[in-house]
Amino acid sequence: MKIAGLAVIGLLLGAIAGGVIGVCAGFLWIIVSHTSDFEGYSGMLVFLTFMPIGIVVGALLGAIILGAFAARDRTFSSPGAN
């Protein structure tokens, strides 16, 4: 249950972080490639392409990373303890 809970938390936090990173990458892309602002094309490019890709990738990575972190066995016994 702990693994599933942390995976869901990682999914949500990863989606938020991925969306922010996607928007930043989209803004960088339109600046570097001089994308046209005609009728909001650059905004649609950022918010309909880069942000969803960032959300999906961030959610998957966040769930995998926190799920793997929770799955690690962290029970150590001291020498001589039964």
N, C-alpha and C positions, 0 to 999 in steps of 0.2 A: 504494500500500500504506500510505503514511503517513496518507492521508486516512481510509482504512477503520479503521486502528488507533486514530487519535484519535477517530473517531466512536464506536467501541465503548467506549473509555474514557469519553467524554462521556455515552454511554448509561448506563453503570453509575453514574458519579458523579451524573448528573442524577436517576437513579431513587432513589438514596439521599437526596439533598437534597430531592427532591420528596416522598418519603415522610415525611420529618421535617417539612417545611412543611405537608403535608396533615394530619398528626396535630396540629400546633399550631393550624392553622385549625379543625380539628374540635373541639378543646378550647375554643377561643374561641367557636365556634358554640354549643356546649352551655351555656356560661356566659351568653352574651348572650340566647339564646332560652329559657333555663330548661327545657331538655329533661329529661324524667323519667328518673330512675335506676332505675325499677322493672324488676326482672329483667335488669339490665345493658343496657337499651335505649340509653343514651347511649354506652356503650363499643362496642356493635355499630355504632352510627351512625358513630362516629369511625373504627373500624378496618375496617369493611366498605364505607364510602362515601368518606370524605375521604381516607384513606390510599391506596387504589388509584387514585383520580383524580389525586392528587399524584404518585404513582409514574409513571403514564403520561405526564402533562404534563411532568414533570421529565426523564424519559428522552428524550422527543422533543426538547425544547428543548436538553438537553445534547448530544445527538448532532448536532443541526443547528448549534449554535453552535461546537462543537469541530471538526466537519467543515468548516464554512465557514472557520474559522481556519486549518486545515491546507491548504485549497485555495487560499488567497491566495498569489500568487507573491511571494516575498520575496527574489528574486535581483536584486541591484543591482550594476551594474558601474561602476567608477570611470571618470571621463572620461579618455579616452586609452588605456584598457586594451582590448586586443582579445582 
